[in-house]
Amino acid sequence: MIRRQTCPVCEKELPPETGGDSPLFPFCSVRCRQVDLYRWMQGKYAIVDPLDPREIDPEALDPDAGGPRDGGE
């Protein structure tokens, strides 16, 4: 059986009508969305993997390379 997706803040199951096109997705409510933003602003979430310069895509750093970052295709 497939489990429904849960809100990352309160862990309630999301209603079936809440999908990727919902302004609240992946949260169940405006409150949970705001709690998540507050946690980011307080530094409670962090990316802990160190960045290795050899793994960075040079085209992603070059603003003249074109691509999704500057609207080119």
C-alpha positions as a Markdown table, in Angstrom:
| # | Residue | x | y | z |
|---|---|---|---|---|
| 1 | Met | 0.0 | 0.0 | 0.0 |
| 2 | Ile | 1.3 | 3.5 | -0.9 |
| 3 | Arg | 1.4 | 5.9 | 2.0 |
| 4 | Arg | 0.4 | 9.5 | 1.5 |
| 5 | Gln | 3.0 | 12.2 | 1.7 |
| 6 | Thr | 3.3 | 13.9 | 5.1 |
| 7 | Cys | 3.9 | 17.4 | 6.1 |
| 8 | Pro | 7.6 | 17.9 | 7.0 |
| 9 | Val | 6.8 | 20.0 | 10.0 |
| 10 | Cys | 3.8 | 18.4 | 11.8 |
| 11 | Glu | 3.9 | 15.0 | 10.0 |
| 12 | Lys | 0.2 | 15.0 | 9.3 |
| 13 | Glu | -0.8 | 13.2 | 6.1 |
| 14 | Leu | -1.5 | 15.7 | 3.2 |
| 15 | Pro | -5.0 | 15.6 | 1.8 |
| 16 | Pro | -5.2 | 14.1 | -1.7 |
| 17 | Glu | -6.0 | 17.4 | -3.3 |
| 18 | Thr | -2.7 | 18.9 | -2.0 |
| 19 | Gly | -0.3 | 18.3 | -4.9 |
| 20 | Gly | 2.8 | 19.8 | -6.5 |
| 21 | Asp | 0.7 | 22.6 | -7.9 |
| 22 | Ser | -0.6 | 23.7 | -4.5 |
| 23 | Pro | 0.9 | 26.9 | -3.1 |
| 24 | Leu | 1.2 | 25.1 | 0.3 |
| 25 | Phe | 3.0 | 22.0 | -1.0 |
| 26 | Pro | 4.8 | 20.2 | 0.7 |
| 27 | Phe | 3.2 | 21.6 | 3.8 |
| 28 | Cys | -0.3 | 21.0 | 5.1 |
| 29 | Ser | -1.0 | 24.6 | 6.1 |
| 30 | Val | 0.2 | 28.2 | 6.0 |
| 31 | Arg | 1.3 | 27.8 | 9.7 |
| 32 | Cys | 3.6 | 24.8 | 8.9 |
| 33 | Arg | 5.1 | 26.7 | 5.9 |
| 34 | Gln | 5.8 | 29.7 | 8.2 |
| 35 | Val | 7.3 | 27.4 | 10.9 |
| 36 | Asp | 9.7 | 25.9 | 8.3 |
| 37 | Leu | 10.7 | 29.4 | 7.1 |
| 38 | Tyr | 11.3 | 30.5 | 10.7 |
| 39 | Arg | 13.5 | 27.4 | 11.3 |
| 40 | Trp | 15.6 | 28.3 | 8.2 |
| 41 | Met | 16.0 | 31.9 | 9.4 |
| 42 | Gln | 17.1 | 30.8 | 12.9 |
| 43 | Gly | 19.8 | 28.5 | 11.4 |
| 44 | Lys | 18.2 | 25.3 | 12.6 |
| 45 | Tyr | 18.6 | 23.7 | 9.2 |
| 46 | Ala | 22.0 | 23.4 | 7.6 |
| 47 | Ile | 23.7 | 21.8 | 4.6 |
| 48 | Val | 26.5 | 19.9 | 6.3 |
| 49 | Asp | 28.4 | 18.4 | 3.3 |
| 50 | Pro | 31.5 | 20.4 | 2.5 |
| 51 | Leu | 31.7 | 21.6 | -1.1 |
| 52 | Asp | 34.6 | 20.3 | -3.1 |
| 53 | Pro | 35.6 | 22.8 | -5.8 |
| 54 | Arg | 36.5 | 19.9 | -8.1 |
| 55 | Glu | 32.9 | 18.7 | -8.0 |
| 56 | Ile | 31.4 | 22.1 | -8.9 |
| 57 | Asp | 30.1 | 22.5 | -12.5 |
| 58 | Pro | 32.1 | 25.3 | -14.1 |
| 59 | Glu | 29.2 | 26.2 | -16.4 |
| 60 | Ala | 26.9 | 26.7 | -13.4 |
| 61 | Leu | 29.3 | 29.4 | -12.1 |
| 62 | Asp | 29.8 | 31.1 | -15.5 |
| 63 | Pro | 27.0 | 33.7 | -16.0 |
| 64 | Asp | 27.9 | 33.8 | -19.8 |
| 65 | Ala | 27.5 | 30.1 | -20.3 |
| 66 | Gly | 23.7 | 30.2 | -20.9 |
| 67 | Gly | 21.3 | 27.7 | -19.4 |
| 68 | Pro | 18.6 | 27.6 | -16.8 |
| 69 | Arg | 20.3 | 30.0 | -14.4 |
| 70 | Asp | 20.1 | 33.0 | -16.7 |
| 71 | Gly | 17.0 | 32.0 | -18.7 |
| 72 | Gly | 18.8 | 30.8 | -21.8 |
| 73 | Glu | 18.1 | 27.4 | -23.2 |
